[in-house]
Each structure stands twice: as structure tokens, then as C-alpha cells.
Amino acid sequence: MSHHRVYNFGPGPAMLPKAVLEQAREELLDWQGTGMSVIEMSHRSKGFISIAEQAEADLRELLSITDDYRVLFLQGGATTQFAMVPLNLLGKNDTADYLHTGQWSGKAIKEAKRFADIHIAASSEADNFSTIPEIETWQISDNAKYLYFTSNETIGGVEFQAYPDSGGIPLVCDATSNFLSRKITLDKYGVIFAGAQKNFGPSGIAVAVVRNDLIGHAREGIPSLYDYAVHRDSNCMYNTPPTFSWYLCGLMFRWIKEQGGVQAMENMAIERSSLMYQLLDESDFYHSPVNPRYRSRMNVPFTLPNEDMEKRFLAEAKEADLVTLEGHRSVGGLRASLYNGMPIEGARALVDFMRDFEKRYG
């Protein structure tokens, strides 16, 4: 039976590789001869524990994660980490530095301020989050416990091209929208976390890679499920985890390994985004609002001459099986998200469509 598939440029939940979906379909009713689906399987069964252990092993291999770090598979998506990070890393009288480069770092700042003294070391809000502040302008606190940043802002389309210089304090990173799309120097980080629904799985599950010495210091009185130590000590089985999402993450990790690992994902990200930015730079019809030095490889926002033309673009793109290209409701315009599951053929199809659309209406 054939299925009609489109190129989904949505910001998340995002497109997954066809091979991963086909394997999940093949195993849906009977996982490896057990006679049951992973959906039906106990999280404490030998079968599921093997799935969980293999997923962690594959992720450790992909990112070269050493024994100095614990890998936690957690519920609540990345947004839960906006609270878990300060509750686990900061005492009531401690402070942390945050870089404000877009709406997601802004949400993290707002949440963290509920629990601790948060200092904004730099902000690009005055530039409508179209850039990242120059490092010379950052004001790092003398007593900060960590420096927090969002490595890629999905709405504004800005991305750190290298890890920030924190002056020696641990980095905490929300890497949701570029996780496993580029190599990282893990020993610079205290915590790096990501929701799965963009680059490595479905919604509802997140991964947090936490340095061992930062676990076990959660402040008293917080809910048990917000304590990293509870998840460490229970192997993330303190309560029933999102088992099917965890399983799909494992399939994605294996697929990424088969493609050539994180380096292959980075090469593809560069190729996809370069096609888009070459077109945008050559065009007087399309406009990119982002500082070229900090353009995201994962999320490419752009505008057309007016809203009526953007509506026409979206309608005709949908007819061409190029979908979910609307910009975020807070900023408007258009946006193409190019995550790990997007094949290069999808980026080419979109660029070809954009060139043809410009010829007809530009």
C-alpha cells in the first residue's frame, strides 16, 4: 500500500525519516517476537529495559558522552527544564547568567526568575532578536553558578555558531532545535538538554545530559519529579516514562549512526540551509531578517513583499506538497525548518518552487 507523503517544514513536531517510520510500523504489532507492541510493554520489562539501554548507548556514542555525565530521558519536553535547571543547580541565594536571544530563552528566563536571582548577561531584544550580541558586550557575573543560552532560536532563526565563552563557569544549553545536528565540545557544559520533537523523535520526551557533580543538590521541598537525582537513581523509571517516544528516539539514534553520525547530520544541515540562503541572498523578492553571521541552519525565516503574496505562496506551496511553512504567529512571515529528518530532496524541492514562484510573481 502506497502512502502520500509531503515535505513537512514545520518547526516541531517535525518530519521524521521514512525509514524510521517504516521500522516503527513493522514492529508496531509485534516487537521482536514478543507478541506485543512497545506501546503495550511494561517499562520494567526486560524488553523495554533493553530498548532504553540501547538508546542511551547509541546517544553516548553519537555525542562521545563520557562517564562524567548522566543521560536522563525525561517527560515534559524541554520546557520543564526551564524550571528543573535552576531548582537543581541554584540555591535560594545563588545567581545565574542568561543570554536573551529570542523567545525560548526569554521563556526560560521568566521561569527561572520564579526561583532564583537571574541576571541577563546580554540581550538582542532591541534588535528584534535578529542577531546575537557581540561577546564583548556580555556582562558575566562574578558569582554566577552557570551561563544559560539557547543554541538555536526556532522563531527568530538565529544560531550560535560556536559554544559561548563562559569564563570557566558551566554552560547550560537548551539545544532542542539543533541537537545532534552539529558537533559539540561536551566538557564545556554542565547541562545540555533537548526536546525530541524536532531532531530525534516525537513530542513528549526530552533528553538531559547532566554533569555528575551537578546532580544531588536540588533545593529542599521541590516535587520529586523535578529532582535530577531521583531520575538518576531510578534510571528514569521513577514513574512510567513515555515508552513509545523513548523507543522512537532509539530508532532515530540508530538511523543517525547509519547515516554517518553527527558529522553527517551537520554536513546535511549545511547543505540544506546553504541552498536556502543562496536563494535569499540572490533575490530581491524574498528577504531574510537575520544577521548573516548568526543565521540558523535549522530554521530559515523569510518574508515576501506583502501578506497577500505570502498567503498565495503558502497555498501554492501546499499544492506542491511543501507544507507547514507559516512563520510563528508572533512574528508572521514564512519559515522553513530543516531538521535532521528533512531529506536534501525536500530542501531542493522548496528552493525550486521558490525560484519558480519568484519568476511568476516577482
Secondary structure, DSSP 8 states (H G I E B T S, - for coil): ------EE--SSS----HHHHHHHHHHSS-STTSSS-GGGS-TTSHHHHHHHHHHHHHHHHHHT--TTEEEEEEESTGGGHHHHHHHHH--TT-EEEEEE-SHHHHHHHHHHTTTSEEEEEEE-GGGTTSS---GGG----TTEEEEEEESEETTTTEE-SS----TTS-EEEE-TTTTTSS---GGGEEEEEEETTTTTS-TTEEEEEEEGGGSS---TTS-GGG-HHHHHHTTT-SS---HHHHHHHHHHHHHHHHHTHHHHHHHHHHHHHHHHHHHHHH-SSSB--S-GGGB-SSEEEEB-SSHHHHHHHHHHHHHTTEE--B--TTT-SEEEE--TTS-HHHHHHHHHHHHHHHHHH-
